[in-house]
Amino acid sequence: MKYEDAIKELEEIIEKLNTGKLSMSDASKYFERGAELSKFCYEELKSVKGKVSVIKEELGTLLEEEE
């Protein structure tokens, strides 16, 4: 799953939950799926943040070597 797809699905779930027209069972299922998607998105962002940190560190090292 791509991050963008997960965000889109999360937005759809939020819309459905905000209607207040779901049964308790359906609301629970959507809430559970939303929690899974939130965790996925968090992990994806954490991974990207780590990659960006590595790139910044490598660039800093390269710039220091050129000076």
PQR file with spaces between the fields and no chain letter, atoms N, CA, C, O and H, PARSE charges and radii, in Angstrom:
ATOM       1  N    MET     1       0.841   -1.180    0.000 -0.4000 1.5000
ATOM       2  CA   MET     1       0.000    0.000    0.000 -0.0000 2.0000
ATOM       3  C    MET     1       0.885    1.241    0.000  0.5500 1.7000
ATOM       4  O    MET     1       1.924    1.285    0.659 -0.5500 1.4000
ATOM       5  N    LYS     2       0.460    2.222   -0.736 -0.4000 1.5000
ATOM       6  CA   LYS     2       1.182    3.483   -0.768 -0.0000 2.0000
ATOM       7  C    LYS     2       0.625    4.428    0.295  0.5500 1.7000
ATOM       8  O    LYS     2      -0.549    4.357    0.660 -0.5500 1.4000
ATOM       9  H    LYS     2      -0.384    2.186   -1.271  0.4000 1.0000
ATOM      10  N    TYR     3       1.484    5.301    0.776 -0.4000 1.5000
ATOM      11  CA   TYR     3       1.107    6.277    1.806 -0.0000 2.0000
ATOM      12  C    TYR     3      -0.116    7.088    1.364  0.5500 1.7000
ATOM      13  O    TYR     3      -1.055    7.288    2.135 -0.5500 1.4000
ATOM      14  H    TYR     3       2.437    5.359    0.480  0.4000 1.0000
ATOM      15  N    GLU     4      -0.087    7.544    0.126 -0.4000 1.5000
ATOM      16  CA   GLU     4      -1.183    8.376   -0.385 -0.0000 2.0000
ATOM      17  C    GLU     4      -2.511    7.632   -0.389  0.5500 1.7000
ATOM      18  O    GLU     4      -3.556    8.213   -0.098 -0.5500 1.4000
ATOM      19  H    GLU     4       0.675    7.381   -0.500  0.4000 1.0000
ATOM      20  N    ASP     5      -2.468    6.346   -0.720 -0.4000 1.5000
ATOM      21  CA   ASP     5      -3.688    5.530   -0.704 -0.0000 2.0000
ATOM      22  C    ASP     5      -4.220    5.364    0.713  0.5500 1.7000
ATOM      23  O    ASP     5      -5.429    5.403    0.945 -0.5500 1.4000
ATOM      24  H    ASP     5      -1.619    5.874   -0.957  0.4000 1.0000
ATOM      25  N    ALA     6      -3.309    5.180    1.649 -0.4000 1.5000
ATOM      26  CA   ALA     6      -3.710    5.026    3.048 -0.0000 2.0000
ATOM      27  C    ALA     6      -4.362    6.309    3.567  0.5500 1.7000
ATOM      28  O    ALA     6      -5.370    6.251    4.272 -0.5500 1.4000
ATOM      29  H    ALA     6      -2.328    5.149    1.460  0.4000 1.0000
ATOM      30  N    ILE     7      -3.794    7.459    3.224 -0.4000 1.5000
ATOM      31  CA   ILE     7      -4.363    8.742    3.650 -0.0000 2.0000
ATOM      32  C    ILE     7      -5.757    8.925    3.058  0.5500 1.7000
ATOM      33  O    ILE     7      -6.678    9.370    3.743 -0.5500 1.4000
ATOM      34  H    ILE     7      -2.975    7.507    2.652  0.4000 1.0000
ATOM      35  N    LYS     8      -5.902    8.583    1.796 -0.4000 1.5000
ATOM      36  CA   LYS     8      -7.212    8.716    1.140 -0.0000 2.0000
ATOM      37  C    LYS     8      -8.249    7.838    1.830  0.5500 1.7000
ATOM      38  O    LYS     8      -9.373    8.273    2.082 -0.5500 1.4000
ATOM      39  H    LYS     8      -5.154    8.222    1.239  0.4000 1.0000
ATOM      40  N    GLU     9      -7.870    6.609    2.130 -0.4000 1.5000
ATOM      41  CA   GLU     9      -8.801    5.704    2.813 -0.0000 2.0000
ATOM      42  C    GLU     9      -9.129    6.217    4.216  0.5500 1.7000
ATOM      43  O    GLU     9     -10.271    6.121    4.667 -0.5500 1.4000
ATOM      44  H    GLU     9      -6.957    6.255    1.925  0.4000 1.0000
ATOM      45  N    LEU    10      -8.134    6.756    4.896 -0.4000 1.5000
ATOM      46  CA   LEU    10      -8.374    7.325    6.225 -0.0000 2.0000
ATOM      47  C    LEU    10      -9.381    8.474    6.151  0.5500 1.7000
ATOM      48  O    LEU    10     -10.273    8.579    6.993 -0.5500 1.4000
ATOM      49  H    LEU    10      -7.207    6.835    4.530  0.4000 1.0000
ATOM      50  N    GLU    11      -9.235    9.323    5.151 -0.4000 1.5000
ATOM      51  CA   GLU    11     -10.171   10.441    4.981 -0.0000 2.0000
ATOM      52  C    GLU    11     -11.589    9.935    4.749  0.5500 1.7000
ATOM      53  O    GLU    11     -12.549   10.492    5.281 -0.5500 1.4000
ATOM      54  H    GLU    11      -8.510    9.237    4.467  0.4000 1.0000
ATOM      55  N    GLU    12     -11.716    8.881    3.957 -0.4000 1.5000
ATOM      56  CA   GLU    12     -13.035    8.301    3.696 -0.0000 2.0000
ATOM      57  C    GLU    12     -13.643    7.720    4.972  0.5500 1.7000
ATOM      58  O    GLU    12     -14.839    7.866    5.225 -0.5500 1.4000
ATOM      59  H    GLU    12     -10.936    8.429    3.524  0.4000 1.0000
ATOM      60  N    ILE    13     -12.815    7.070    5.761 -0.4000 1.5000
ATOM      61  CA   ILE    13     -13.284    6.491    7.029 -0.0000 2.0000
ATOM      62  C    ILE    13     -13.755    7.595    7.966  0.5500 1.7000
ATOM      63  O    ILE    13     -14.797    7.471    8.609 -0.5500 1.4000
ATOM      64  H    ILE    13     -11.843    6.951    5.556  0.4000 1.0000
ATOM      65  N    ILE    14     -12.990    8.664    8.037 -0.4000 1.5000
ATOM      66  CA   ILE    14     -13.357    9.784    8.916 -0.0000 2.0000
ATOM      67  C    ILE    14     -14.700   10.360    8.507  0.5500 1.7000
ATOM      68  O    ILE    14     -15.540   10.657    9.357 -0.5500 1.4000
ATOM      69  H    ILE    14     -12.144    8.765    7.514  0.4000 1.0000
ATOM      70  N    GLU    15     -14.905   10.520    7.194 -0.4000 1.5000
ATOM      71  CA   GLU    15     -16.196   11.024    6.707 -0.0000 2.0000
ATOM      72  C    GLU    15     -17.341   10.113    7.139  0.5500 1.7000
ATOM      73  O    GLU    15     -18.379   10.588    7.601 -0.5500 1.4000
ATOM      74  H    GLU    15     -14.223   10.278    6.504  0.4000 1.0000
ATOM      75  N    LYS    16     -17.150    8.798    6.986 -0.4000 1.5000
ATOM      76  CA   LYS    16     -18.198    7.850    7.365 -0.0000 2.0000
ATOM      77  C    LYS    16     -18.471    7.887    8.860  0.5500 1.7000
ATOM      78  O    LYS    16     -19.624    7.848    9.290 -0.5500 1.4000
ATOM      79  H    LYS    16     -16.307    8.412    6.611  0.4000 1.0000
ATOM      80  N    LEU    17     -17.401    7.961    9.652 -0.4000 1.5000
ATOM      81  CA   LEU    17     -17.577    7.994   11.102 -0.0000 2.0000
ATOM      82  C    LEU    17     -18.256    9.286   11.555  0.5500 1.7000
ATOM      83  O    LEU    17     -19.022    9.285   12.519 -0.5500 1.4000
ATOM      84  H    LEU    17     -16.464    7.992    9.303  0.4000 1.0000
ATOM      85  N    ASN    18     -17.974   10.379   10.863 -0.4000 1.5000
ATOM      86  CA   ASN    18     -18.552   11.668   11.238 -0.0000 2.0000
ATOM      87  C    ASN    18     -20.038   11.787   10.923  0.5500 1.7000
ATOM      88  O    ASN    18     -20.706   12.679   11.446 -0.5500 1.4000
ATOM      89  H    ASN    18     -17.352   10.380   10.080  0.4000 1.0000
ATOM      90  N    THR    19     -20.566   10.905   10.080 -0.4000 1.5000
ATOM      91  CA   THR    19     -21.989   10.987    9.750 -0.0000 2.0000
ATOM      92  C    THR    19     -22.856   10.633   10.953  0.5500 1.7000
ATOM      93  O    THR    19     -23.973   11.130   11.098 -0.5500 1.4000
ATOM      94  H    THR    19     -20.023   10.181    9.656  0.4000 1.0000
ATOM      95  N    GLY    20     -22.327    9.769   11.812 -0.4000 1.5000
ATOM      96  CA   GLY    20     -23.114    9.332   12.961 -0.0000 2.0000
ATOM      97  C    GLY    20     -24.213    8.361   12.591  0.5500 1.7000
ATOM      98  O    GLY    20     -25.069    8.057   13.423 -0.5500 1.4000
ATOM      99  H    GLY    20     -21.419    9.366   11.695  0.4000 1.0000
ATOM     100  N    LYS    21     -24.213    7.867   11.371 -0.4000 1.5000
ATOM     101  CA   LYS    21     -25.282    6.989   10.887 -0.0000 2.0000
ATOM     102  C    LYS    21     -24.872    5.533   10.817  0.5500 1.7000
ATOM     103  O    LYS    21     -25.614    4.712   10.279 -0.5500 1.4000
ATOM     104  H    LYS    21     -23.518    8.114   10.696  0.4000 1.0000
ATOM     105  N    LEU    22     -23.718    5.197   11.344 -0.4000 1.5000
ATOM     106  CA   LEU    22     -23.244    3.815   11.298 -0.0000 2.0000
ATOM     107  C    LEU    22     -23.708    3.045   12.520  0.5500 1.7000
ATOM     108  O    LEU    22     -23.882    3.606   13.602 -0.5500 1.4000
ATOM     109  H    LEU    22     -23.116    5.864   11.781  0.4000 1.0000
ATOM     110  N    SER    23     -23.904    1.747   12.325 -0.4000 1.5000
ATOM     111  CA   SER    23     -24.191    0.902   13.480 -0.0000 2.0000
ATOM     112  C    SER    23     -22.936    0.833   14.336  0.5500 1.7000
ATOM     113  O    SER    23     -21.845    1.163   13.871 -0.5500 1.4000
ATOM     114  H    SER    23     -23.763    1.292   11.446  0.4000 1.0000
ATOM     115  N    MET    24     -23.085    0.414   15.559 -0.4000 1.5000
ATOM     116  CA   MET    24     -21.935    0.302   16.453 -0.0000 2.0000
ATOM     117  C    MET    24     -20.917   -0.679   15.883  0.5500 1.7000
ATOM     118  O    MET    24     -19.710   -0.448   15.966 -0.5500 1.4000
ATOM     119  H    MET    24     -23.972    0.147   15.937  0.4000 1.0000
ATOM     120  N    SER    25     -21.396   -1.751   15.316 -0.4000 1.5000
ATOM     121  CA   SER    25     -20.521   -2.764   14.729 -0.0000 2.0000
ATOM     122  C    SER    25     -19.715   -2.191   13.564  0.5500 1.7000
ATOM     123  O    SER    25     -18.503   -2.395   13.486 -0.5500 1.4000
ATOM     124  H    SER    25     -22.376   -1.939   15.249  0.4000 1.0000
ATOM     125  N    ASP    26     -20.384   -1.475   12.662 -0.4000 1.5000
ATOM     126  CA   ASP    26     -19.692   -0.878   11.516 -0.0000 2.0000
ATOM     127  C    ASP    26     -18.716    0.202   11.966  0.5500 1.7000
ATOM     128  O    ASP    26     -17.591    0.279   11.470 -0.5500 1.4000
ATOM     129  H    ASP    26     -21.368   -1.309   12.726  0.4000 1.0000
ATOM     130  N    ALA    27     -19.150    1.031   12.905 -0.4000 1.5000
ATOM     131  CA   ALA    27     -18.277    2.091   13.408 -0.0000 2.0000
ATOM     132  C    ALA    27     -17.019    1.489   14.034  0.5500 1.7000
ATOM     133  O    ALA    27     -15.919    2.015   13.864 -0.5500 1.4000
ATOM     134  H    ALA    27     -20.064    0.968   13.307  0.4000 1.0000
ATOM     135  N    SER    28     -17.188    0.402   14.748 -0.4000 1.5000
ATOM     136  CA   SER    28     -16.055   -0.271   15.371 -0.0000 2.0000
ATOM     137  C    SER    28     -15.085   -0.803   14.308  0.5500 1.7000
ATOM     138  O    SER    28     -13.869   -0.678   14.451 -0.5500 1.4000
ATOM     139  H    SER    28     -18.082   -0.025   14.887  0.4000 1.0000
ATOM     140  N    LYS    29     -15.632   -1.393   13.249 -0.4000 1.5000
ATOM     141  CA   LYS    29     -14.797   -1.917   12.165 -0.0000 2.0000
ATOM     142  C    LYS    29     -14.038   -0.794   11.472  0.5500 1.7000
ATOM     143  O    LYS    29     -12.847   -0.927   11.191 -0.5500 1.4000
ATOM     144  H    LYS    29     -16.620   -1.494   13.133  0.4000 1.0000
ATOM     145  N    TYR    30     -14.726    0.314   11.195 -0.4000 1.5000
ATOM     146  CA   TYR    30     -14.062    1.446   10.550 -0.0000 2.0000
ATOM     147  C    TYR    30     -12.987    2.047   11.466  0.5500 1.7000
ATOM     148  O    TYR    30     -11.904    2.415   11.012 -0.5500 1.4000
ATOM     149  H    TYR    30     -15.694    0.422   11.424  0.4000 1.0000
ATOM     150  N    PHE    31     -13.304    2.137   12.746 -0.4000 1.5000
ATOM     151  CA   PHE    31     -12.338    2.678   13.698 -0.0000 2.0000
ATOM     152  C    PHE    31     -11.085    1.802   13.748  0.5500 1.7000
ATOM     153  O    PHE    31      -9.963    2.308   13.771 -0.5500 1.4000
ATOM     154  H    PHE    31     -14.185    1.838   13.114  0.4000 1.0000
ATOM     155  N    GLU    32     -11.289    0.499   13.765 -0.4000 1.5000
ATOM     156  CA   GLU    32     -10.165   -0.442   13.791 -0.0000 2.0000
ATOM     157  C    GLU    32      -9.312   -0.310   12.524  0.5500 1.7000
ATOM     158  O    GLU    32      -8.083   -0.290   12.596 -0.5500 1.4000
ATOM     159  H    GLU    32     -12.200    0.088   13.746  0.4000 1.0000
ATOM     160  N    ARG    33      -9.967   -0.223   11.376 -0.4000 1.5000
ATOM     161  CA   ARG    33      -9.232   -0.048   10.122 -0.0000 2.0000
ATOM     162  C    ARG    33      -8.482    1.285   10.120  0.5500 1.7000
ATOM     163  O    ARG    33      -7.345    1.365    9.654 -0.5500 1.4000
ATOM     164  H    ARG    33     -10.965   -0.239   11.317  0.4000 1.0000
ATOM     165  N    GLY    34      -9.118    2.315   10.635 -0.4000 1.5000
ATOM     166  CA   GLY    34      -8.469    3.622   10.721 -0.0000 2.0000
ATOM     167  C    GLY    34      -7.221    3.586   11.589  0.5500 1.7000
ATOM     168  O    GLY    34      -6.216    4.225   11.278 -0.5500 1.4000
ATOM     169  H    GLY    34     -10.042    2.250   11.013  0.4000 1.0000
ATOM     170  N    ALA    35      -7.294    2.837   12.676 -0.4000 1.5000
ATOM     171  CA   ALA    35      -6.133    2.695   13.552 -0.0000 2.0000
ATOM     172  C    ALA    35      -4.996    1.986   12.823  0.5500 1.7000
ATOM     173  O    ALA    35      -3.836    2.375   12.961 -0.5500 1.4000
ATOM     174  H    ALA    35      -8.111    2.318   12.929  0.4000 1.0000
ATOM     175  N    GLU    36      -5.317    0.951   12.050 -0.4000 1.5000
ATOM     176  CA   GLU    36      -4.302    0.236   11.272 -0.0000 2.0000
ATOM     177  C    GLU    36      -3.650    1.169   10.245  0.5500 1.7000
ATOM     178  O    GLU    36      -2.428    1.183   10.090 -0.5500 1.4000
ATOM     179  H    GLU    36      -6.260    0.635   11.938  0.4000 1.0000
ATOM     180  N    LEU    37      -4.474    1.936    9.557 -0.4000 1.5000
ATOM     181  CA   LEU    37      -3.954    2.858    8.551 -0.0000 2.0000
ATOM     182  C    LEU    37      -3.101    3.951    9.188  0.5500 1.7000
ATOM     183  O    LEU    37      -2.072    4.345    8.637 -0.5500 1.4000
ATOM     184  H    LEU    37      -5.466    1.924    9.683  0.4000 1.0000
ATOM     185  N    SER    38      -3.531    4.435   10.344 -0.4000 1.5000
ATOM     186  CA   SER    38      -2.757    5.464   11.056 -0.0000 2.0000
ATOM     187  C    SER    38      -1.384    4.933   11.432  0.5500 1.7000
ATOM     188  O    SER    38      -0.380    5.629   11.282 -0.5500 1.4000
ATOM     189  H    SER    38      -4.366    4.115   10.791  0.4000 1.0000
ATOM     190  N    LYS    39      -1.341    3.711   11.914 -0.4000 1.5000
ATOM     191  CA   LYS    39      -0.061    3.099   12.278 -0.0000 2.0000
ATOM     192  C    LYS    39       0.829    2.957   11.044  0.5500 1.7000
ATOM     193  O    LYS    39       2.022    3.255   11.095 -0.5500 1.4000
ATOM     194  H    LYS    39      -2.157    3.146   12.036  0.4000 1.0000
ATOM     195  N    PHE    40       0.246    2.502    9.944 -0.4000 1.5000
ATOM     196  CA   PHE    40       1.000    2.369    8.693 -0.0000 2.0000
ATOM     197  C    PHE    40       1.583    3.717    8.275  0.5500 1.7000
ATOM     198  O    PHE    40       2.765    3.803    7.942 -0.5500 1.4000
ATOM     199  H    PHE    40      -0.723    2.260    9.903  0.4000 1.0000
ATOM     200  N    CYS    41       0.769    4.761    8.289 -0.4000 1.5000
ATOM     201  CA   CYS    41       1.225    6.094    7.880 -0.0000 2.0000
ATOM     202  C    CYS    41       2.328    6.597    8.798  0.5500 1.7000
ATOM     203  O    CYS    41       3.311    7.177    8.336 -0.5500 1.4000
ATOM     204  H    CYS    41      -0.191    4.691    8.559  0.4000 1.0000
ATOM     205  N    TYR    42       2.166    6.376   10.098 -0.4000 1.5000
ATOM     206  CA   TYR    42       3.180    6.798   11.058 -0.0000 2.0000
ATOM     207  C    TYR    42       4.508    6.110   10.762  0.5500 1.7000
ATOM     208  O    TYR    42       5.556    6.756   10.766 -0.5500 1.4000
ATOM     209  H    TYR    42       1.368    5.905   10.474  0.4000 1.0000
ATOM     210  N    GLU    43       4.472    4.804   10.506 -0.4000 1.5000
ATOM     211  CA   GLU    43       5.693    4.059   10.224 -0.0000 2.0000
ATOM     212  C    GLU    43       6.335    4.529    8.914  0.5500 1.7000
ATOM     213  O    GLU    43       7.559    4.614    8.816 -0.5500 1.4000
ATOM     214  H    GLU    43       3.620    4.280   10.502  0.4000 1.0000
ATOM     215  N    GLU    44       5.516    4.830    7.924 -0.4000 1.5000
ATOM     216  CA   GLU    44       6.041    5.330    6.657 -0.0000 2.0000
ATOM     217  C    GLU    44       6.736    6.678    6.849  0.5500 1.7000
ATOM     218  O    GLU    44       7.828    6.903    6.326 -0.5500 1.4000
ATOM     219  H    GLU    44       4.522    4.761    8.003  0.4000 1.0000
ATOM     220  N    LEU    45       6.096    7.565    7.599 -0.4000 1.5000
ATOM     221  CA   LEU    45       6.689    8.877    7.858 -0.0000 2.0000
ATOM     222  C    LEU    45       7.981    8.752    8.657  0.5500 1.7000
ATOM     223  O    LEU    45       8.949    9.467    8.399 -0.5500 1.4000
ATOM     224  H    LEU    45       5.209    7.382    8.023  0.4000 1.0000
ATOM     225  N    LYS    46       7.992    7.851    9.618 -0.4000 1.5000
ATOM     226  CA   LYS    46       9.187    7.626   10.425 -0.0000 2.0000
ATOM     227  C    LYS    46      10.331    7.121    9.543  0.5500 1.7000
ATOM     228  O    LYS    46      11.480    7.528    9.717 -0.5500 1.4000
ATOM     229  H    LYS    46       7.206    7.270    9.828  0.4000 1.0000
ATOM     230  N    SER    47      10.020    6.255    8.620 -0.4000 1.5000
ATOM     231  CA   SER    47      11.019    5.715    7.701 -0.0000 2.0000
ATOM     232  C    SER    47      11.589    6.812    6.802  0.5500 1.7000
ATOM     233  O    SER    47      12.801    6.897    6.603 -0.5500 1.4000
ATOM     234  H    SER    47       9.086    5.924    8.479  0.4000 1.0000
ATOM     235  N    VAL    48      10.713    7.636    6.271 -0.4000 1.5000
ATOM     236  CA   VAL    48      11.154    8.720    5.393 -0.0000 2.0000
ATOM     237  C    VAL    48      12.002    9.713    6.178  0.5500 1.7000
ATOM     238  O    VAL    48      13.014   10.202    5.676 -0.5500 1.4000
ATOM     239  H    VAL    48       9.729    7.566    6.433  0.4000 1.0000
ATOM     240  N    LYS    49      11.598   10.008    7.395 -0.4000 1.5000
ATOM     241  CA   LYS    49      12.363   10.936    8.236 -0.0000 2.0000
ATOM     242  C    LYS    49      13.782   10.396    8.447  0.5500 1.7000
ATOM     243  O    LYS    49      14.750   11.154    8.396 -0.5500 1.4000
ATOM     244  H    LYS    49      10.776    9.611    7.803  0.4000 1.0000
ATOM     245  N    GLY    50      13.901    9.106    8.680 -0.4000 1.5000
ATOM     246  CA   GLY    50      15.213    8.490    8.859 -0.0000 2.0000
ATOM     247  C    GLY    50      16.057    8.604    7.601  0.5500 1.7000
ATOM     248  O    GLY    50      17.251    8.896    7.671 -0.5500 1.4000
ATOM     249  H    GLY    50      13.115    8.490    8.721  0.4000 1.0000
ATOM     250  N    LYS    51      15.439    8.374    6.455 -0.4000 1.5000
ATOM     251  CA   LYS    51      16.162    8.473    5.185 -0.0000 2.0000
ATOM     252  C    LYS    51      16.630    9.899    4.932  0.5500 1.7000
ATOM     253  O    LYS    51      17.752   10.120    4.476 -0.5500 1.4000
ATOM     254  H    LYS    51      14.469    8.137    6.398  0.4000 1.0000
ATOM     255  N    VAL    52      15.768   10.864    5.231 -0.4000 1.5000
ATOM     256  CA   VAL    52      16.131   12.268    5.045 -0.0000 2.0000
ATOM     257  C    VAL    52      17.289   12.636    5.963  0.5500 1.7000
ATOM     258  O    VAL    52      18.196   13.363    5.557 -0.5500 1.4000
ATOM     259  H    VAL    52      14.857   10.684    5.602  0.4000 1.0000
ATOM     260  N    SER    53      17.267   12.145    7.183 -0.4000 1.5000
ATOM     261  CA   SER    53      18.364   12.421    8.117 -0.0000 2.0000
ATOM     262  C    SER    53      19.692   11.882    7.595  0.5500 1.7000
ATOM     263  O    SER    53      20.721   12.551    7.692 -0.5500 1.4000
ATOM     264  H    SER    53      16.530   11.555    7.513  0.4000 1.0000
ATOM     265  N    VAL    54      19.665   10.679    7.045 -0.4000 1.5000
ATOM     266  CA   VAL    54      20.881   10.078    6.485 -0.0000 2.0000
ATOM     267  C    VAL    54      21.393   10.912    5.318  0.5500 1.7000
ATOM     268  O    VAL    54      22.590   11.180    5.219 -0.5500 1.4000
ATOM     269  H    VAL    54      18.829   10.136    6.965  0.4000 1.0000
ATOM     270  N    ILE    55      20.493   11.318    4.443 -0.4000 1.5000
ATOM     271  CA   ILE    55      20.889   12.124    3.287 -0.0000 2.0000
ATOM     272  C    ILE    55      21.480   13.451    3.733  0.5500 1.7000
ATOM     273  O    ILE    55      22.508   13.880    3.210 -0.5500 1.4000
ATOM     274  H    ILE    55      19.521   11.100    4.523  0.4000 1.0000
ATOM     275  N    LYS    56      20.837   14.103    4.698 -0.4000 1.5000
ATOM     276  CA   LYS    56      21.359   15.377    5.207 -0.0000 2.0000
ATOM     277  C    LYS    56      22.750   15.195    5.798  0.5500 1.7000
ATOM     278  O    LYS    56      23.636   16.022    5.579 -0.5500 1.4000
ATOM     279  H    LYS    56      20.002   13.754    5.123  0.4000 1.0000
ATOM     280  N    GLU    57      22.939   14.123    6.541 -0.4000 1.5000
ATOM     281  CA   GLU    57      24.237   13.850    7.151 -0.0000 2.0000
ATOM     282  C    GLU    57      25.296   13.628    6.072  0.5500 1.7000
ATOM     283  O    GLU    57      26.406   14.150    6.170 -0.5500 1.4000
ATOM     284  H    GLU    57      22.220   13.452    6.718  0.4000 1.0000
ATOM     285  N    GLU    58      24.953   12.860    5.054 -0.4000 1.5000
ATOM     286  CA   GLU    58      25.887   12.605    3.954 -0.0000 2.0000
ATOM     287  C    GLU    58      26.230   13.889    3.210  0.5500 1.7000
ATOM     288  O    GLU    58      27.387   14.114    2.854 -0.5500 1.4000
ATOM     289  H    GLU    58      24.051   12.436    4.974  0.4000 1.0000
ATOM     290  N    LEU    59      25.233   14.726    2.977 -0.4000 1.5000
ATOM     291  CA   LEU    59      25.483   15.995    2.302 -0.0000 2.0000
ATOM     292  C    LEU    59      26.372   16.899    3.146  0.5500 1.7000
ATOM     293  O    LEU    59      27.266   17.570    2.630 -0.5500 1.4000
ATOM     294  H    LEU    59      24.294   14.543    3.267  0.4000 1.0000
ATOM     295  N    GLY    60      26.117   16.909    4.441 -0.4000 1.5000
ATOM     296  CA   GLY    60      26.948   17.711    5.343 -0.0000 2.0000
ATOM     297  C    GLY    60      28.396   17.270    5.295  0.5500 1.7000
ATOM     298  O    GLY    60      29.305   18.100    5.275 -0.5500 1.4000
ATOM     299  H    GLY    60      25.391   16.364    4.861  0.4000 1.0000
ATOM     300  N    THR    61      28.608   15.977    5.277 -0.4000 1.5000
ATOM     301  CA   THR    61      29.965   15.433    5.199 -0.0000 2.0000
ATOM     302  C    THR    61      30.631   15.828    3.885  0.5500 1.7000
ATOM     303  O    THR    61      31.802   16.207    3.873 -0.5500 1.4000
ATOM     304  H    THR    61      27.870   15.303    5.293  0.4000 1.0000
ATOM     305  N    LEU    62      29.899   15.742    2.789 -0.4000 1.5000
ATOM     306  CA   LEU    62      30.440   16.116    1.485 -0.0000 2.0000
ATOM     307  C    LEU    62      30.815   17.599    1.439  0.5500 1.7000
ATOM     308  O    LEU    62      31.859   17.970    0.903 -0.5500 1.4000
ATOM     309  H    LEU    62      28.948   15.434    2.798  0.4000 1.0000
ATOM     310  N    LEU    63      29.963   18.426    2.000 -0.4000 1.5000
ATOM     311  CA   LEU    63      30.219   19.863    1.997 -0.0000 2.0000
ATOM     312  C    LEU    63      31.440   20.192    2.854  0.5500 1.7000
ATOM     313  O    LEU    63      32.240   21.055    2.491 -0.5500 1.4000
ATOM     314  H    LEU    63      29.115   18.125    2.436  0.4000 1.0000
ATOM     315  N    GLU    64      31.584   19.514    3.975 -0.4000 1.5000
ATOM     316  CA   GLU    64      32.740   19.735    4.847 -0.0000 2.0000
ATOM     317  C    GLU    64      34.036   19.325    4.142  0.5500 1.7000
ATOM     318  O    GLU    64      35.065   19.984    4.293 -0.5500 1.4000
ATOM     319  H    GLU    64      30.935   18.813    4.270  0.4000 1.0000
ATOM     320  N    GLU    65      33.981   18.244    3.378 -0.4000 1.5000
ATOM     321  CA   GLU    65      35.155   17.772    2.660 -0.0000 2.0000
ATOM     322  C    GLU    65      35.585   18.753    1.571  0.5500 1.7000
ATOM     323  O    GLU    65      36.774   18.881    1.281 -0.5500 1.4000
ATOM     324  H    GLU    65      33.145   17.709    3.255  0.4000 1.0000
ATOM     325  N    GLU    66      34.614   19.445    0.970 -0.4000 1.5000
ATOM     326  CA   GLU    66      34.923   20.399   -0.098 -0.0000 2.0000
ATOM     327  C    GLU    66      35.535   21.679    0.434  0.5500 1.7000
ATOM     328  O    GLU    66      36.241   22.373   -0.297 -0.5500 1.4000
ATOM     329  H    GLU    66      33.648   19.341    1.206  0.4000 1.0000
ATOM     330  N    GLU    67      35.283   22.003    1.674 -0.4000 1.5000
ATOM     331  CA   GLU    67      35.785   23.239    2.256 -0.0000 2.0000
ATOM     332  C    GLU    67      37.196   23.088    2.569  0.5500 1.7000
ATOM     333  O    GLU    67      37.820   24.022    3.073 -0.5500 1.4000
ATOM     334  H    GLU    67      34.709   21.439    2.268  0.4000 1.0000
